Amino acid sequence: MNQPTIVRTNTAELYDAYVMKSYNRAPLTLVRGQGVSVWDDTGREFLDFASGVAVNALGHCHPVWVEAIRRQAGELIHTSNLYRNPNQGELARRLVQQAGPGRVFFCNSGAEANEGLLKLARLHGIRKSGEEGKCYKVICAKMAFHGRTFGGMSATPQEKVQKGFRPLLSGFAFGELNNLQSFADLVDESTAAIFVETIQGEGGVTPCTDEFLWGLRQLCDKHNLLLMLDEVQCGIGRAGTFFAFQHSGVRADAIGMAKGLGGGYPIGAIWAAEKHAELFTPGSHGSTFGGTPLACAASLAVLDVIERDKLLQKVQTNGAAWKGLLEKLVTEFPKQVKTVTGRGYMLGLVLHSEPGPYVAALRDGGLLCPVAGGNTVRLLPPLIATMENLNQATEIIRGVLKKKETA
Ligand SMILES: *Cc1c(COP(=O)(O)O)cnc(C)c1O
């Protein structure tokens, strides 16, 4: 298992010929993963701090997770939502235990979870105004990212996401993140909900301040709006609490989750507080694949390991120490590094220039990580990463900064 596997492939040619060109992919073919490491087809090992974009909560091929999937695959994989399955019921219970009294709906991705939230906001608007089409506006944040579906794109005010796909859904407005007044100014009769990422991911790693979240809560209470939090990226332990918003103590009306939830197996979910969850009635929402026995088994394994290995505590402690180490890079390389943002294992190294060349140099140095908006290098280690792994990544980053400084 520790011997590098060399699997020469013609994958690059196959992609060139047959795969749609919707991504700017790194020139790298990955063939194997174990823990915090992945290997490419030349046998080279990388420290994987992309984690499949905040997905592989337990790293690669965690034994508990692999065993859960193996066992479930031999027992029952898919049944549809025409019938119950034990794993979905148990996973819903576990998520309610984390999020608070309410109910869960299962889907397959982050965008799909957010579609569910937007549909919930529409139903809330009807309950509030007494008729359809009168109260439907959702206030989101500038620099937000909520997914690539029409609802998700409409909630994502970024030219690079929306370009080419207009007209989008109507009924979205955008305030400045962490500027409560700018959100308050957008509330009117037609407003049904406020929808923000607790920590913005794609747009730059930017957390909502606790004060801002409390302000949104009050604003929502005052005007009978749903406070909907997109925890697709920052949830499931990534920020050192099960949901990132728990750091603030604020109560949400509805939550979207996905990425880390299945630890690499696709699953998404929404949670809503009881009185909002009841807005969905039989026939009003659905998903063929949502909450299969297999997806829920994978997710239960993730939750079990987070609990068993006290990963939330570790992410909190290690994440804070790591942020301190990265902040030293701001003083060491002030011309290149502006600041460090984020919390837990969701940190952003904010640079003074385009992050693309840095991410490429880090890859050459053996560290995989994605970019984000606002000149940010995004660091998303798996929740199982040890302080030693974080130190190792920091040294690779330091090496790249040093090289660029003298170049
Ligand atoms: C990734 C992401 C989404 C979209 O999730 P998909 O699974 O790619 O559809 C939505 N919201 C946030 C905050 C995300 O990070």
The ligand as a Gaussian input file, in Angstrom:
#p B3LYP/6-31G(d) Opt

LIG

0 1
 C      -19.955000      23.837000      -3.593000
 C      -21.000000      24.731000      -3.088000
 C      -22.302000      24.694000      -3.601000
 C      -22.676000      23.818000      -4.760000
 O      -22.546000      22.471000      -4.443000
 P      -22.540000      21.373000      -5.631000
 O      -22.500000      20.081000      -4.891000
 O      -21.335000      21.632000      -6.454000
 O      -23.798000      21.563000      -6.384000
 C      -23.239000      25.522000      -3.026000
 N      -22.937000      26.334000      -2.007000
 C      -21.691000      26.394000      -1.485000
 C      -21.417000      27.300000      -0.349000
 C      -20.682000      25.614000      -2.021000
 O      -19.445000      25.690000      -1.534000

